[in-house]
Amino acid sequence: MNMIDNNVRVLAIDDDPFDLEMIHRYLSRAGFTVTRAESGARAWQMLHEPERPRPHVILLDRAMPEIDGL
């Protein structure tokens, strides 16, 4: 039974494609609406797109190249 409000938007950020896919699958099955970004730079770009709804939660890898989670 899905107990999560489907209106909760999550932005998942990870440079490892396998990890990002697993995060997406797990959270989607739990009822979250998940958007993926493969880098910090891409996530930053997505957050500044005016037509894109803002996420309620950001889940990110802290140890990414270029722009990390810290």
N, CA, C and O of each residue as an XYZ file, in Angstrom:
280
protein
N       0.842     -1.180      0.000
C       0.000      0.000      0.000
C       0.888      1.245      0.000
O       1.833      1.333      0.784
N       0.591      2.200     -0.869
C       1.350      3.437     -0.978
C       0.861      4.432      0.065
O      -0.307      4.819      0.059
N       1.749      4.843      0.954
C       1.381      5.767      2.028
C       1.910      7.178      1.782
O       1.670      8.063      2.602
N       2.618      7.415      0.686
C       3.235      8.699      0.403
C       2.310      9.527     -0.485
O       1.708      9.011     -1.426
N       2.208     10.804     -0.176
C       1.468     11.739     -1.011
C       2.215     11.884     -2.340
O       3.380     12.279     -2.346
N       1.575     11.578     -3.448
C       2.221     11.627     -4.757
C       2.624     13.029     -5.185
O       3.271     13.186     -6.220
N       2.268     14.032     -4.435
C       2.634     15.397     -4.779
C       4.001     15.789     -4.230
O       4.451     16.909     -4.471
N       4.668     14.910     -3.507
C       5.996     15.213     -2.972
C       7.027     15.004     -4.078
O       7.201     13.895     -4.585
N       7.708     16.097     -4.442
C       8.698     16.061     -5.520
C      10.105     15.959     -4.929
O      10.468     16.709     -4.023
N      10.885     15.023     -5.456
C      12.265     14.804     -5.010
C      13.189     15.005     -6.196
O      12.937     14.494     -7.287
N      14.268     15.760     -5.975
C      15.333     15.882     -6.965
C      16.486     15.031     -6.459
O      17.072     15.327     -5.417
N      16.814     13.965     -7.200
C      17.916     13.066     -6.839
C      19.116     13.412     -7.712
O      19.009     13.472     -8.937
N      20.266     13.639     -7.063
C      21.476     14.056     -7.773
C      22.593     13.084     -7.438
O      22.960     12.923     -6.274
N      23.136     12.433     -8.468
C      24.247     11.502     -8.276
C      24.973     11.323     -9.597
O      24.342     11.235    -10.651
N      26.303     11.267     -9.544
C      27.073     11.103    -10.775
C      27.239      9.643    -11.174
O      27.758      9.353    -12.252
N      26.811      8.729    -10.327
C      26.882      7.301    -10.649
C      25.536      6.874    -11.231
O      24.535      6.871    -10.513
N      25.488      6.511    -12.519
C      24.215      6.167    -13.167
C      23.466      5.023    -12.479
O      22.240      5.062    -12.381
N      24.185      4.015    -12.007
C      23.527      2.880    -11.335
C      22.858      3.346    -10.046
O      21.694      3.033     -9.794
N      23.596      4.094     -9.235
C      23.033      4.593     -7.973
C      21.831      5.491     -8.229
O      20.824      5.403     -7.527
N      21.935      6.349     -9.228
C      20.837      7.252     -9.540
C      19.598      6.481     -9.977
O      18.480      6.844     -9.609
N      19.785      5.430    -10.753
C      18.657      4.594    -11.178
C      18.013      3.886     -9.984
O      16.787      3.818     -9.893
N      18.825      3.364     -9.078
C      18.286      2.676     -7.899
C      17.519      3.639     -6.989
O      16.456      3.296     -6.472
N      18.057      4.831     -6.800
C      17.358      5.851     -5.999
C      16.018      6.172     -6.645
O      14.995      6.245     -5.964
N      16.026      6.365     -7.965
C      14.796      6.684     -8.684
C      13.763      5.571     -8.539
O      12.599      5.832     -8.236
N      14.190      4.338     -8.754
C      13.255      3.202     -8.644
C      12.669      3.085     -7.241
O      11.458      2.944     -7.079
N      13.524      3.145     -6.241
C      13.076      2.967     -4.857
C      12.085      4.067     -4.456
O      11.015      3.780     -3.917
N      12.448      5.322     -4.722
C      11.580      6.423     -4.316
C      10.293      6.470     -5.131
O       9.235      6.804     -4.597
N      10.372      6.141     -6.418
C       9.167      6.115     -7.250
C       8.195      5.053     -6.763
O       6.990      5.293     -6.687
N       8.720      3.884     -6.435
C       7.861      2.810     -5.912
C       7.242      3.178     -4.569
O       6.166      2.693     -4.218
N       7.928      4.037     -3.821
C       7.402      4.486     -2.529
C       6.355      5.582     -2.702
O       5.704      5.972     -1.733
N       6.187      6.085     -3.931
C       5.135      7.048     -4.196
C       5.601      8.471     -4.424
O       4.772      9.360     -4.618
N       6.908      8.716     -4.408
C       7.420     10.062     -4.651
C       7.494     10.335     -6.155
O       7.623      9.410     -6.957
N       7.411     11.604     -6.524
C       7.670     12.028     -7.884
C       9.137     12.409     -7.944
O       9.555     13.366     -7.291
N       9.927     11.674     -8.720
C      11.383     11.823     -8.700
C      11.894     12.378    -10.023
O      11.524     11.907    -11.099
N      12.744     13.382     -9.920
C      13.473     13.924    -11.055
C      14.944     13.638    -10.801
O      15.414     13.742     -9.668
N      15.674     13.276    -11.859
C      17.087     12.911    -11.712
C      17.993     13.943    -12.364
O      17.655     14.533    -13.390
N      19.160     14.148    -11.741
C      20.225     14.962    -12.322
C      21.526     14.201    -12.139
O      21.805     13.679    -11.060
N      22.327     14.142    -13.208
C      23.556     13.345    -13.187
C      24.778     14.133    -12.723
O      25.883     13.593    -12.684
N      24.588     15.402    -12.373
C      25.704     16.211    -11.870
C      25.155     17.389    -11.077
O      23.982     17.748    -11.181
N      26.032     17.971    -10.290
C      25.646     19.169     -9.557
C      25.324     20.322    -10.488
O      24.401     21.098    -10.239
N      26.103     20.427    -11.577
C      25.860     21.493    -12.550
C      24.488     21.346    -13.203
O      23.777     22.333    -13.388
N      24.116     20.116    -13.552
C      22.800     19.879    -14.164
C      21.683     20.180    -13.167
O      20.664     20.766    -13.533
N      21.870     19.786    -11.924
C      20.858     20.069    -10.899
C      20.679     21.570    -10.723
O      19.554     22.059    -10.624
N      21.791     22.298    -10.685
C      21.736     23.755    -10.541
C      20.952     24.365    -11.707
O      20.130     25.262    -11.514
N      21.217     23.869    -12.914
C      20.508     24.344    -14.097
C      19.008     24.056    -13.989
O      18.177     24.913    -14.289
N      18.679     22.844    -13.558
C      17.275     22.457    -13.430
C      16.542     23.315    -12.402
O      15.381     23.673    -12.599
N      17.220     23.639    -11.315
C      16.596     24.443    -10.263
C      16.310     25.868    -10.719
O      15.496     26.562    -10.109
N      16.962     26.304    -11.773
C      16.761     27.667    -12.263
C      15.905     27.740    -13.525
O      15.803     28.797    -14.147
N      15.293     26.624    -13.904
C      14.360     26.628    -15.030
C      12.996     27.055    -14.510
O      12.385     26.336    -13.719
N      12.505     28.223    -14.944
C      11.268     28.763    -14.355
C      10.038     27.887    -14.552
O       9.125     27.920    -13.727
N       9.992     27.103    -15.630
C       8.801     26.286    -15.887
C       8.802     24.980    -15.090
O       7.776     24.304    -15.008
N       9.942     24.625    -14.506
C      10.053     23.363    -13.774
C       9.597     23.564    -12.319
O      10.057     24.495    -11.657
N       8.708     22.713    -11.820
C       8.288     22.828    -10.413
C       9.474     22.585     -9.474
O      10.316     21.727     -9.739
N       9.533     23.332     -8.398
C      10.614     23.193     -7.418
C      10.424     21.894     -6.627
O       9.296     21.514     -6.312
N      11.532     21.217     -6.308
C      11.411     20.002     -5.496
C      11.134     20.345     -4.031
O      11.527     21.403     -3.541
N      10.462     19.446     -3.357
C      10.269     19.578     -1.916
C      11.501     19.077     -1.170
O      11.844     19.570     -0.096
N      12.163     18.073     -1.777
C      13.317     17.421     -1.159
C      14.415     17.291     -2.205
O      14.146     16.978     -3.365
N      15.665     17.535     -1.785
C      16.818     17.298     -2.652
C      17.680     16.236     -1.977
O      18.114     16.401     -0.837
N      17.919     15.156     -2.694
C      18.754     14.061     -2.211
C      19.992     14.030     -3.083
O      19.886     13.838     -4.294
N      21.181     14.218     -2.485
C      22.367     14.331     -3.316
C      23.572     13.600     -2.765
O      23.720     13.380     -1.563
N      24.418     13.239     -3.698
C      25.707     12.627     -3.408
C      26.649     13.750     -2.985
O      26.759     14.762     -3.678
N      27.321     13.579     -1.864
C      28.217     14.625     -1.381
C      29.562     14.631     -2.088
O      30.245     15.654     -2.076
N      29.961     13.543     -2.694
C      31.300     13.429     -3.275
C      31.250     13.311     -4.792
O      31.595     12.272     -5.355
N      30.814     14.390     -5.451
C      30.765     14.403     -6.908
C      31.874     15.320     -7.426
O      32.300     16.233     -6.719
N      32.342     15.086     -8.645
C      33.346     15.981     -9.226
C      32.723     17.341     -9.577
O      31.506     17.449     -9.724
N      33.526     18.328     -9.704
C      33.163     19.683    -10.102
C      32.330     20.389     -9.032
O      32.865     21.231     -8.310
N      31.066     20.080     -8.909
C      30.207     20.694     -7.886
C      29.734     19.562     -6.985
O      28.945     18.719     -7.412
N      30.207     19.534     -5.746
C      29.822     18.436     -4.855
C      28.639     18.846     -3.974
O      28.170     19.982     -4.031
N      28.180     17.921     -3.179
C      27.030     18.139     -2.325
C      27.259     19.040     -1.129
O      26.305     19.462     -0.475
N      28.519     19.339     -0.838
C      28.802     20.224      0.283
C      28.573     21.667     -0.105
O      28.762     22.564      0.716
